[in-house]
């Protein structure tokens, strides 16, 4: 009796793990225009979470503690959100407003490139009338070649 219960639990557990993995591969993040490049990695891989789940009705700056970042991403987690602007304060106190004006469905990510600069704070301005939630993600930085920004 006990062994039958253990076998049943093991089978149910393996099905739920396989089901979760198949849902991840169908996530809209993987349908980004990056194809099979390294930029199509899921947020659990090369991305890390900067904030918890945030509501579009409350906007507040998120401290990043002068970390060097390559990209900042905003991922819709629940409901459709409309991102108006992402404001980034760099370690040298320069503030840059990135006009985004993007509508995101759950799972979609909008990214901006900050080219390995040290970031103090990130603030996302979203339209509160849409009522969704989002999460701020970032990729760790290294200095990319290119012209200086800001």
C-alpha positions in Angstrom: 0.0 0.0 0.0 2.8 2.4 1.0 4.9 1.7 -2.1 1.9 2.2 -4.4 1.3 5.7 -2.8 5.0 6.6 -3.2 5.0 5.5 -6.8 1.8 7.5 -7.5 3.3 10.6 -5.8 6.5 10.3 -7.8 4.6 10.1 -11.1 2.4 13.1 -10.3 5.5 15.1 -9.3 7.4 14.2 -12.5 4.4 15.2 -14.6 4.1 18.6 -12.9 7.8 19.3 -13.5 7.5 18.3 -17.1 4.4 20.5 -17.4 6.1 23.5 -15.9 9.1 23.1 -18.2 6.9 22.9 -21.3 5.0 26.0 -20.2 8.4 27.9 -19.9 9.4 27.0 -23.5 6.1 28.4 -24.7 6.5 31.7 -22.7 6.3 34.8 -24.9 9.7 35.9 -23.7 11.3 33.2 -25.8 9.4 34.5 -28.9 11.4 37.7 -28.8 13.1 38.7 -32.0 16.5 37.5 -30.7 15.9 33.9 -31.9 18.5 31.5 -30.6 21.1 34.1 -29.6 22.3 34.6 -26.1 19.8 37.4 -25.7 16.9 35.0 -25.7 17.9 33.5 -22.4 15.1 33.3 -19.8 15.2 35.8 -17.0 16.3 33.1 -14.5 19.5 32.6 -16.5 21.5 35.7 -17.3 18.9 38.1 -15.9 18.4 38.8 -12.2 15.5 40.4 -10.4 16.0 44.0 -9.2 12.5 44.3 -7.7 9.6 42.2 -6.5 6.2 42.3 -8.2 5.1 46.0 -8.5 1.7 47.5 -9.1 1.3 50.1 -11.8 -0.8 52.3 -9.5 2.2 53.0 -7.2 5.5 54.3 -8.6 8.6 54.4 -6.6 12.4 54.4 -7.3 14.1 51.1 -6.9 17.7 51.3 -5.5 20.3 49.2 -7.3 23.3 50.2 -5.2 25.7 51.3 -8.0 25.8 47.9 -9.8 27.2 47.8 -13.3 24.4 46.7 -15.6 24.2 46.0 -19.4 20.4 46.0 -19.8 17.4 46.8 -17.7 14.2 44.9 -18.5 10.6 45.4 -17.4 8.5 42.2 -17.5 4.7 42.2 -17.2 3.6 39.7 -14.6 -0.1 40.1 -14.4 -2.5 41.8 -16.7 -1.6 44.1 -19.6 0.5 47.1 -18.7 1.4 50.3 -20.5 4.9 51.5 -19.8 5.4 55.2 -20.5 8.9 55.9 -19.4 11.9 54.3 -17.5 14.0 56.7 -15.5 17.6 55.6 -14.7 19.8 57.4 -12.2 23.5 56.5 -12.8 26.3 56.5 -10.1 27.6 59.9 -11.3 24.1 61.3 -10.5 23.1 61.8 -14.2 19.5 61.0 -14.8 18.3 59.7 -18.2 14.6 59.3 -19.1 14.0 56.5 -21.7 10.7 57.1 -23.5 9.2 53.6 -23.9 5.5 53.8 -24.7 5.1 50.0 -24.9 2.1 47.8 -24.1 3.1 44.5 -22.6 1.1 41.3 -22.0 2.0 38.9 -19.2 5.4 37.4 -19.8 6.6 40.0 -22.3 9.8 42.0 -21.6 10.8 45.4 -22.7 14.6 46.1 -22.4 16.8 49.2 -22.5 20.5 49.2 -23.0 22.7 51.0 -20.4 26.1 49.6 -21.8 27.7 48.5 -18.5 27.2 51.7 -16.6 26.8 51.8 -12.9 23.2 52.4 -11.9 21.9 53.9 -8.6 18.1 53.8 -9.1 15.5 52.7 -11.6 12.0 54.0 -11.8 9.2 52.8 -14.1 6.4 55.1 -15.0 3.4 53.0 -16.1 -0.2 54.0 -16.9 -2.2 53.2 -13.7 -5.4 52.9 -15.6 -4.3 49.5 -17.1 -3.9 48.0 -13.6 -1.4 45.3 -14.2 1.8 44.3 -12.3 5.4 44.2 -13.4 8.9 43.2 -12.3 12.2 45.0 -13.0 15.0 42.8 -14.2 18.7 43.5 -15.1 21.6 41.8 -16.7 25.0 42.1 -15.0 27.3 44.5 -16.7 30.6 44.6 -18.4 31.8 47.4 -20.6 30.7 47.1 -24.2 32.6 48.8 -27.0 30.8 51.9 -28.4 30.4 55.6 -28.0 29.9 57.0 -24.5 26.3 57.4 -23.4 25.1 60.4 -21.4 
